[in-house]
Each structure stands twice: as structure tokens, then as C-alpha cells.
């Protein structure tokens, strides 16, 4: 979607919801600044969750969780059978998200 089309649609959808014109103007200006910097438009946590396809409670649990519980440690043995390589990865977030911001900014 083109940037101007996105802004027009945002304005139309907000007008349909009877949002005050001053609030619409602020939101459109905010979105415009982000779009023209090629950044994703994210208005709040709920909007972010919709963009990445994750439940709000799950996102909150990730944000406030003990970081040690989010990472998996994998030991990969070398072909020689000697010392293993240890890999630390944020496995959970990579597997459970479907985020592609380019889809949302045109």
C-alpha cells in the first residue's frame, strides 16, 4: 500500500469511528513521520500485537519475563567428537512471530 493511501485510509477509518478531528490529525501526522522514515507505524501495544500476530498477554509475559527463561542453550558436538559449540538463541520469539514490517509500510 502506498504511503498516501495508508494515510487516507487511516483518516477514513478514524472518521468512521467518530474520533475527534484533532486526534485524527495527531495520529495521521505521527503515522506520516514514521512512514516517510520507512519505519513501521505502531500506535500502541494492542496494535503491535496485531502486527506481529501474537496474543497481548504473551507479549507482556515476554517483556516482563526473566530473560534466562527466553533463551535456549544448544550444545552442538563438533565432527571430531571433541568440545561442543554452545549456542544461545532467543528461540521462542523467533518461532512464534510472523512479523514483516515491510508489509505494513508499503
ABEGO torsion letter per residue (X at the ends): XBAAAAAAAAAAAAAAAGBBAAAAAAAAAAAAAAAAAGBBBBABAAAAAAAAGBBAAAAAAAAABBAAAABBBBBBBBAAGBBBBBBBBBAAAAAABABBAAAAAX
